[in-house]
Amino acid sequence: MSLTATLKEALIEEIERLGFVKDVNVDLSYNRGLLGAGGGAFENGRKRPGKIFTSMSFSEEKHCHVSGLSNSSINWSRHLLSQRSQVTSLFGADALWRKGYTGAKVKMAIFDTGIRVDHPHFRNIKERTNWTNEDTLNDNLGHGTFVAGVIAGEDAECLGFAPDTEIYAFRVFTDAQVSYTSWFLDAFNYAIATNMDVLNLSIGGPDYLDLPFVEKVWEITANNIIMVSAIGNDGPLYGTLNNPADQSDVIGVGGIDYSDHIASFSSRGMSTWEIPHGYGRVKPDVVAYGREIMGSKISTGCKSLSGTSVASPVVAGVVCLLVSIIPENKRKEILNPASMKQALVEGAAKLTGPNMYEQGAGRVDLESYEILKSYQPRASIFPSVLDYTDCPYSWPFCLQPLYAGAMPVIFNATVLNGMGVIGYVHSPPIWHPSNEEGNLLSIRFTYSEVIWPWTGYLALHMQIKEEGAHFSGVIEGNVTVRVHSPPAQGERAVRTSTCVLKLKLNVVPTPPRSKRVLWDQFHSIKYPPGYIPRDSLDVRNDILDWHGDHLHTNFHIMFNMLRDAGYYIETLGSPLTCFDASQYGTLLMVDLEDEYFQEEIEKLRDDVINTGLGLAVFAEWYNVDTMVKMRFFDDNTRSWWTPVTESRYASGTDIVRFPRGGYVHSFPFLDSSESGATQNLLLNSGMNKADSPILGLLEVGEGRIAVYGDSNCLDSSHMVTNCYRLLRKILDFTGSNIKDPVLFSKSVKQDMPLYEDDNHLSSRRTDVNFSVYSAVLGKDLICRTDSRFEVWGTKGYNLHIRGRNRKLPGYHVIGLGRGLNSTIDTSNSRRPKFTEKNKGDYFGNRYLGELDVPELVASQWLVPAVIAITAYGGFDKNEGGEGDQCQVG
């Protein structure tokens, strides 16, 4: 909203007359800088500055809405105004101040927009440095000044936690909020050279594969600098952790309000680095007040702001205060990134309501002071307990019990090694059951044999043995792991510490097959590394598909709904050859972008036709024209970025082939690849697109198939309308052959096969090397550690293996070494010849009856549905004797 000067003054006067208003300040608002000033989608050829999505993480909320509070906004505002300047008192900082602990002799690095040298709120600005291309050290935005004020301000209206802290201001953002990875790398090097104690980063982004940045953060913490970083303002969406706060060696901070509710803007976990073969870590580490916090303005005075940018300096201020309680000559012996995180998570106050992936260990608390006072170097595990009876904190584990025959349940914990920057695990962890029933649990472990810097991981892969198929009860016990570190200076003996992780697990008898659903995670591709746009292009401020596409991230509401409906949902992060179809009623395939091994196609055909597996596919669509329009130049990498793959419902990508005897539902829709102006023209003229088939249901052999042309209705990130009821009806059909009378109305039954010309089918772009991003092209088929123990390291169940891998014509198979966003012209590449010499190495067009690859990949998400029918000619023959086909363009 734009106001004239006269109107602005009048508005301020009216606000000041309100009795509960203490002060009025006109401040700048901070917006994400990804989509440009116009807020629109990418324009072809438009240059874009900086690391994708690296941004200051102040909240953009227009309201202070908090669930569970009074509906009176006036009462809420009064509560904030009476409390917001007392955030230090809420933590009891004054008790430590009275003991003489004020952050003295602590070197605090603030990576932000700078600070003015003569600012009256700070008594100890030691140094200011500028790492940008602008010739100034001053803060002209207010972000850096505010952050510094929360940490070390001494104004009575906006006190910081550690007023005697030595401030080192690193200006790494321009006045236009632009920054580059290279600026951060230079500034990080200087922070190491000048021996900073604590470093605050109130910024973040989703690119955890920006390796120069990530590795430099490791170097920072390896040099004993405690890094605190905001977890991000992409809440309440799950799977939205920002880097570097999602790194295990960094203290990641989420935000809460004054009623100890998770702030709606605060990003949620889990981490998505480990997907698809593993499971994400618990993040944030802790949460702190981040709504309506008071801090310093650019020149003088105080203001209030919200966001995890605010919560991060709250924790950084707490850390500075805690550092100062340790005598200066002993700090290097005791304090390090691991020991400080141990003190914070063990001293945190666990909140009632949020789960571990929302709050981490809980609200940061200065009771951590007591832990540090008596601290002895040791290793520990975070979280230290996995309790299936502790709901909702232990969600999603507490929502679905263990049972025999299931895919392994993976729990990924973090090992914190306060004994040294490097540690070793020489022998495997050990499971110690506390009761006889604990022998029914089979655990395998994957873990960091070398722990560096300061942290590692311990992943539990848990299965119930077959003899526990009818057991119902609780299994308890401990997992222990011994960590060794080299002796410290002046010591001779190797440091050793035993870590303990307590388990309390619910177990139930194996559910019936019809209620068991398997989620295909393996064929999902996300950002990073590739430029993968999200499914709905209407969400113009968050266009990248970076939320993980996992049951427990952006599909978590769907997961909860299915559990409430009595379904048991398991995850497969390995190829489709790695599961036993006789155990499952339905294979659920949602928004999948990758290709398929030939062995997968053949096995899935047999699973559906002969084993009776149900197949439910919620697809998204591929539109090359839209992809080309979304091309942009990234100044940070000095390269053009074009979407690797795209998914959106668009004209010409409906169901183009479906067998006679199936049930097909058609609906009108507009082409979402058209510009907004074109869509408005079509709407205003009443010219809707013709009805298009987007839902098909079919019985084939012993199995059943359902195909739906949209997945956004299941995705809780930016969902417009859900289709959970439709999903329930589809699962009733695929798992139990229960037919809803509306879905199976005679009016939609196909008396003739549905068939359209091949020109409706798309193919992969040959100017993008998709093998860089694919888990299939040029890769070995192998069952990873997310699959059942008996097939770990094999190619799967009952396979006739006919080759090593497959690749598409015209694609060089390369690794990530050639760049994370390689765009390569392969137009002159020759189609491979399948000679006698190489015919055993690849799968493509070699075998009689196999679909030609361009046709195959045109409907990549629905290849299993296609093959399950096209390859089986014994069912539903047409008069010409050919098998009917089911295909989606």
HUZI-V219958 format. One line per field, one symbol per residue. ss: DSSP state (A for helix, B for strand, O for the rest). burial: + if it has 9 or more other ideal C-beta (glycine too) atoms within 8 Angstrom, else -. A space follows every 50 residues. Layout:
BEGIN
ss->???
burial->???
END
This chain:
BEGIN
ss->OOOOAAAAAAAAAAAAOOOOOOOOOOOOOOOOOOOOOOOOOOOOOOBBOO OOOOBBOBOOOOOOOOOOOOOOAAAAAAAAAAAAAAAAAAOOAAAAAAOO OOOOOOBBBBBBOOOOOOOOOOOOBBBBBBOOOOOOOOOOOOAAAAAAAA AAOOOOOOOOOOOOOBBBBBBOOOOOOOOOAAAAAAAAAAAAAOOOOBBB BOBBBOOOOOAAAAAAAAAAAAOOOBBBBBOOOOOOOOOOOOBOOOOOOO BBBBBBOOOOOBOOOOOOOOOOOOOOOOOOBOOOOBBBBOOOBBBBOOOO OBBBBOBAAAAAAAAAAAAAAAAAOOOAAAAAAAOOAAAAAAAAAAAOBO OOOOOAAAAOOOBOOOOAAAAAAOOOOOBBBBOOBBBOOOOOOOOOAAAO OBOBOOOOBBBBBBBBBOOOOOBBOOOOOBBBBOOAAAAABBBBBBBOOB BOOOBBBBBBBBBBOAAAOOOOBBBBBBBBBBBBBOOOOOOOOOBBBBBB BBBBBBBOOOOOAAABBBBBOOOOOOOOOOOBBOOOOOOOOOOBOOOOOO OOOOOAAAAAAAAAOOOBBBBBOOOAAAOOAAAOOBBBBBOOOOOOOAAA AAAAAAAAAOOOOBBBBBOOOOOAAAAAAOOBBBOOOOBBBOOOBOOOOO OOOOBBBBOOOOBBBBBOOOOOOOOAAAAAAAAAOOOOOOOBBBBBBBBB OOBBBBBBOOOOOOOOOOOOOOOAAAAAAAAAAAAAOOOOOOOOOAAABO OOOBBOOAAAOOOOOOOOOAAAOOOOBOOOOOOOOOOOAAAOOOOOOOOO OOOOOBOOOOOOOOOAAAOOOOOOOOOOOOOOOOOOOOOOOOOOOOOOOO OOAAAAAAOAAAAAAAAAAAOOOOOOBOOOOOBOOOBBO
burial->-------+--++--+-----+--------+--++++-----+-+-+-+++ +++++++++++--+-+---------++++++-+++-++-++-+--++--- +++--+++++++++++--+-++-++--+++++----+-+-++++++++++ +++++--+++++++++++++++++--+++++-++++++++++-+-+++++ ++++++++-+--++-+++++++-++++++++++++-+++++++++++-++ ++++++++--++++++++++++-++++++++++++++++++++++++--- -+++++++++++++++++++++++++----+--+++++++++++++++-- +--+++++++++++++-++-++--+-+-+++++-++++++--+++++++- -+++-+++++++++++++++-++++---+-+-+---++-++-+++-++-- +++++++++++++++--++-+--++++++++++++--+------+-++++ ++++++++-++-+-+++++++++++++++++++++++-++-+++++++++ ++++++-++++++---+++++++++++++-+--+++++++++++++++++ +++++++++-++++++++++++++-+++-+++++++--+-++++++++++ --+++++++++++++---++++++----+--++----++--+++++++-+ +-+++++++++++++++++---++-++++++++++----+--+++--+++ --++-----+++----++++++++-+++--+++++++++-++--+++-+- --+-+++++++--+-----++++--+--+--+-+---+---+++-----+ --++++++++++++++++++++--++++----+++++++
END
